[in-house]
Amino acid sequence: MPAAVTDTVVEHLRLESELGGYEAAAAAAERLEDVYDAAAELVGADRREIALMENATRAFNAVLYALPLGAGDRLLTGRAEYTSNYMAYLHLAATRGVEIVVVPDDETGQLDVAALEERVAAGAGLIALTHVPTSGGLVNPAAAVGRVAREAGVPYLLDACQSVGQMPTLVDELGCDFLATTGRKFLRGPRGTGFLYARGEWAERLHPAAVDLGGADWTALESYTLKGGARRFETWEAAHALRLGLGRAIRYALELGLDTIWARVAALAARLRAGLGELAAVELHDRGETRCGIVSFGVSGREPEAVKADLAERGFHVELSFMDDTRLDLEARGLSSFLRASAHYYNSEDEVDRLVAAVADLGGA
């Protein structure tokens, strides 16, 4: 997190310790409301189309379980889906009889839009897709998918937890009806934050799977009234310090400019791929026509866990992707795990070059 985000969170926590939770929330009321404006500006939406959530999975599932999908409805998705998303699909299949249809990838490794069109023509109740998966450097063609969804009149739910904050994600350009994201990844916000975008006409049509004081008013003894717009998906209890931190992180990204951020991230990642690609013992695992700041690779003869530990000793922080993270994709590629380095705009070309040298020194040359 940027220092400005950390300071925002800590300052509100201190205010809560001095005044109490209710008083601190009242004092920060205008800034808490501005988080909706900031999120709306980030994705090109109306503030009524924004719900603040605890994470991307909570936002994604809020829509998935509210949609009236039932027996025989076809849920179309891609191969690079997150575990949590796909397990929710399996749950809908088991409890409601929803049919899961996995659209194949094209020759570049991204979702095949022509194959999607064919499957939509056969009937679809929902298109649910991960924009940028946890590994593989892939940026799925979300806008092209959006055009297919719009033409067919099929609702479109996009998991953008890895794309928001590293590239422009304007919902009208993407064509999605719903977008779920987190605060903690490329947006550089606190853990335990995220938000949901729900297009106006859809937000008013859906009833949450669970009702809470945050999303509805108890208007009569035996009835309640859902709040207007996307806020009907919220729960009343929230970490206000974290929400304020999310708002500051969004404003921080907007101040830098998403086009500027994306150009920098893409350039650093391309430099890293080029450097690693020159090492004989390194295999790159990135796919897709467009590739993002996530660079996935393996070192021949070395277990990914050991390489990660060795790099950590040298001051480089990389992560691991496992079969359980994205089973469809890794099973299809015959991989059980690999390394993932995520470049962001605050990294330097020198850091990228030193990482390449470190991988070479650890057996990648």
N, C-alpha and C positions, 0 to 999 in steps of 0.2 A: 504493500500500500504506500502511496505517497505520504509524506509527513503531514500534509494538510488533511488527509483523510483520517489518519491516526489521531491527530490533534482534535479533530471534530468529535470523534467517538469518545475520547478520554474526557474532553471538556464537558460533554453532556453527562457522562457517568459521574463526574465530580459534582455536577449540579444536582443530580439525583441524590447523591449522598448528603448534600447540604440541605436540600429543600424537600426531598421526597419525590416519588415517581410522578404523582398527579401534578404537583406544582411545577416540576421541571418540564413536563409535557405541555402544560399551559404556556409556560414561558417560551417554548420552542415551537408553538403552534404554527406560526407563519412559515418557519423553515421546514417543518414537517410537511406542510402542504406543498411547498416548492419542490419536494422530491417528485411528486406526480408531474409537475410541469417539466422538470429536468428530464425524467424518463420519457415523457411524451415527445419532447424536442429531440431526444436522441434517436428515436425510431420514427419520427414524423407522424405522430398520432395526436389525438385529442386527449386531454388529461382524463376525461371520463372513460377512456378506453384502457386505462392503466390500473392494475391492482398490484400492491406491494406484497411480496411473498418472502418466505424464508429461504427459498432456493429454487433452482430451475425445475427440479423434479416435482416439487409441490405445485409450481405454476403449470407445468405440463399436464400433470394428473388432474388438476382442477378442471381443466377443459375436457380431457379425455373421458373422465367419468361423468361429466355433465351432458355430453352429447348423447342423443337418443339412439345409440347403436344397439342393434339386437340381432337375433338369429338370422343368419343369411346375409347380413351386411358385410361388405368387404372392406377391410382396412388395408390400404396400400402403403407400404413402407419400403425403405432401402436396406441395403446389406450392412451399412456402417452404423447401425443403431446402437445407442447406449444400452447397457444391461438393464438399467431401471426402466427405461421406456419399453423395451421388448418384454420384460416380465409383466408390465402392465397390459400389454397386448395379449399375452398368454392368459392373464387373468380374465380379460374380457372374453376371450375364446372359451374358457372353461365355464364361466358363469353366465354369459349371455348368448353364447353361440356365434360370436363374431368370427368371421373368416379372415385370417392373416394372409396377405399376399405380398411376398417379397419381390420387388422389382429388381431385375438383374442390373449389374454394372455394364457400362460400355467398355470399349477397348482401352480407354484411359484409366479406368478404375472408378469413375464417378457414376452416379445413377444414370441409367439409360433413359433419356426423355422419350424417345420413340417407343421403347418398350412400355413406359408408363402410359403413354397415350393409348396403346393397344389394350392395356388392362383397365384403364378408365372406361373405355368404350364398352367393355364387358360388364360394367357396373362397379360403382364405388360409393361407400358411405363416408369415407374419410381418407385423406392423404396425410400421413404423419411422417415427418422426415427430420433427420439430424442434418443441420447445415454444415457444421464442421465437427467431425467425430473426434474422439479422444486421442486418436493416433492416425498416422498415415499422411499427414500434411494436406489432406483432401479438403477442398471446398466444393460441396455439392452444388449443382446448378439450380439454386433455390428459386431464382427469378423465372427460369424456364419452366420449372415445376408449377410456379404460381400461375403462369399463363395457361397451362393445361387445366389447372383446377378451376380457374375463372371461366374458361370456355365451356367446361362441363358442368359448372355449378356445384362442384364438390367442395366441401369445407377443407381447409388446409391448415394444419397445425405444424409449426416449425420450431424445433429445438435449436436455439441460437446461443447456447451457453458459451460456446468457444468462439463465436464470431462477433458478438456484441463487444465492442471495446477495441477490437483490432482492425475492423474494417467498417465501412458504411453499411448500416442495416436498416434502411428506410422501408417500412412495411408496404407502402404503395408500390415501390419498385420491386420488392420481393413477391408481392401478390398474395401474401399469407393473410388468413383470417385471424390467426392466433400466433403469438410468438412468446416463447418462454425463455428466460435467461437468468443467469446468476450474477451476483455482484463481484464474486471473488476471483474470477479468472482474468481475462485480458482487460476487463474494466477496472481492475485494481481496487475494488471495494472490499468491505469486510466480509468474512465468512458469515453464513447465516442470513444472507440477503439475496434478493432477486426480485424480478417483477414479471408480470404477465401483461401482454397486450391482447385485447379482445376487441375485434372490429365492432363498431357501434351496433349494427343490426343484429350481430350474433350475441353480443353481451346481453342485450335486452331479451333475447329469446331463451337463453339457457338458465336452468335452475341448478344451483350447486348440489353436488352429491351430499354435502353436509352443510347445515345452516348454523350460523353463529351470529352473535350480536354485532360483530364487525361487518357482516354482509347483509344484515336484515334488521328491521325494527319490529318489536313485539307491539303491534298496533291494536290488538284486541285480545280478550281472554283466550280465544280459541283460534287466533289467526296471527300471521305476521306478514310483513311487506318487505320484499327484497329491495335492496338499494339499487338505484339506477346505475347503469354502466357496469364496468368491470369490478368495481369494489364489492359487488355481491359475493365475490370469491374470497374475500379477505376474512381473517379471524380478528377478533377484537384485541387480544393480547399480542403485543409486538415489542421488540427491542428497539426503542426509540433512538438510542445512541447509534445503533447499527444502521437504522434507516437514514439518519442524518449523515452518517459516513457514506452510505450509498449515494445519497444526493450529492455530496461533495465530490465523490469519485466521478460521477456522471458529468458534473460541471467542469471538473478538471479535464476530462477527455474532450468535452465540447470546446473548451478554451484552446486546446491544442489543435483540434480539427481532425475529424475521422479520416478525411482524405490524406492528410499529412501523416497521421499515425500509420495508416495502411501502407503508404508508399515506403515508409521507413521499415516497418516490420517485414514486408515482402522482400525488400532489398537485403536486409540482414539474413533472412532465412535462405535466400537464393545464394548468398555468399557462403553460408554454412554448408548447404548442399553441395555446392561446387567444390569446396575444400575437402569435405568428407568423400565425395565421389572420386577424388584422385587417389585415395588410399586403397591399395589392393585388397586388404583384408576387411574392408568395410562394405556392407551391403545396405543401400538405402531402401526404405520401405514406403516412401511417399508415393501417393497416387493422385490421379485427377488432372484435368486440364488446367485448373487454377490451383495453386498450392499456397498454403498460409504460413504463419509463423512457427508452426509445429514441424519439427524435422525428426523423422523416425528412422532408426538405423540399428544395425547389429555389427558386432565384431567377430569375425570368424575365429573359432577356437576358444572364445571367451564367453562365459555365462553373462548375460546382461546384468544380473545382480552384482557380480564381481566388478564389472566395468563401472557401474554406478557408484559403488563404494570407493573405488580407486579415484574416480573423478572428483568425488566429494572431498577426499583428502587433499586434492589440489585446488579446491575452491570453486569447483564447477557443480552446479546443481541441475541434475537431469532427473527425469522420472522414468518409470517403467510402465509399459502397457502389457496387460496379461489377457489370456483367453477369456477370463470372466468379465473383462471390461467391455468387450465387443465380440462376442462369440461367433456370430455369423461371419464377420469379416475375417477373423483370424483362422477359423476352421477352414474356410474356403482357400486361404493362402498357405495353409499348412504351417502356421506359426503358433508358438505357444507364448512367446513374450519378446519384447524388444525395447530398446531405449528410445526416449523421447526428449529432445531438447527444444525448449520454447523460447524463441527470440522475441524480445519486445523493444519498443523504441528507445528505452533508456540504455540498452546494451550498445557497445561500441564495436567497430570493425576489429579493433585489436583484441577484444574479448573473444570474438568469433574465431579469429585466427589462432589464438592461444588454445581454444578448445580443440580445434582441428589438430594442432601440434600435440596436445595431451593425448588425444585418441590415438594418434600415430605412435606415440611413445609407449602406449599401453598395449600395443600389439596390432594396431590397425594399419600400420605401414606396409 
